[in-house]
Amino acid sequence: MTTEPPVLIKSISQKDNHTFTIEWSDGICNDYRLNLLQKNCPCAKCFDVSTNQQRIGTPPVDEDVRAKRITNVGRYALRVEFTSGCSTGIYSYAMLRKLSNTQTQVKQQ
Amino acid sequence: MPLPMFKPPEEQPKRTANRIAHTVAIAAGKGGVGKSSITANLAMALQRAGYSVGVMDTDIYGPSIRQMLPEEQMPEQIGEMLVPAISKGIKVISMAYFRQPGEATAVRAPIANGMVTQFIKNVAWGNLDYLLIDFPPGTGDIQLTLTQQANLTGAIMVTTPQEVALMDVRKAANLFHQVNVPILGVIENMSYYQPTPSSERVYIFGKGGGKHLALEIGAPFLGSIPIDPEICQCSDNGKSLFLDQPVQPPAAQAFIDVAQQVVAHVTTLNRISKECLSSFNLIWKEMP
């Protein structure tokens, strides 16, 4: 058996008014800024699976957007209830890890 | 001859201790999506990977596991305990052993429930890495009994891609949520047809239904099983889909991949109970 078990959340906490922190089961910690998450909303209204891109014409994201609550969706994803804009997206852990990798790469450049 | 279900109390020996590491439900809520064929082939894939596997067919009214996993050794009743049948190295118990072929199990729900309880409590499985429980369709009495009594590690939801199937599978998933049985993931059966390895896949029942369901219920997607005449022929004839060689036919490989995912997610579940959050509700607060 060679398949690695998927990465899960060990702890999740609010860092400041716009950011939360996830400690993953493999020891990596990532910060997630709420406005960036909403810009990457994966719901069918915001994300076009056929082009693999955010849809043109989705309402602009408030840079000051905050959360009301963040809850798990099974063992696989989380859902953020934002104070404004789209809250229907289900952010899979795989997607969150991918997002944090992209952000890290951008910072390194 | 089918086995009698009961023997007089004076013949009953002591219960055998079972050590079952993981008990996994294979459920759908709907009939005809291929729960039994998934159970049988998943059992064979796990067994090939070196795990000791048992299969409990709890479809009292329409057991089909025996056809797919014909016994080399019949089950035996010793007192109140049932020693399971053996098929291809897999321990199997099914209502099919207690009825003549073609004979209907015409019993009311409390009796059927009692039979399932016997399967849970009175089968001498011995040591098993995986016990796969092939659930009957629906979300009724038998399913509730199983979720309450079978000490389930988790449940695998089987679906076909079309919305009509997904509707019922959602309900079955909801049942497991209600009784706090973690869903290990979703397997999409009859996903596509590919006449030859080089030809394009044809999505006869639609595309992506299983993945969509997995995302919706917050469970991992464990894999897709194609429509393949080999699966049907092997199931009907009680033969193994798997070859004794490293390179497997596509359908067998699909089950091997799914089995790897199942093992990975069971491992994860074990870890969750020790160190990870199985659920959370972070309420946002205004910070200075």
Interface residues (C-beta under 8 A of the other chain):
Chain A: M1 T2 T3 E4 P5 P6 L8 I9 K10 S11 I12 S13 Q14 D16 N17 F20 S25 R66 A67 K68 R69 I70 T71 N72 V73 G74 R75 Y76 A77 L78 I90 S92
Chain B: A49 P182 I183 A214 L215 E216 I217 G218 A219 P220 Q260 Q261 V263 A264 H265 T267 T268 L269 R271 I272 E275 C276 L277 S278 S279 F280 N281 L282 I283 W284 K285 E286 M287
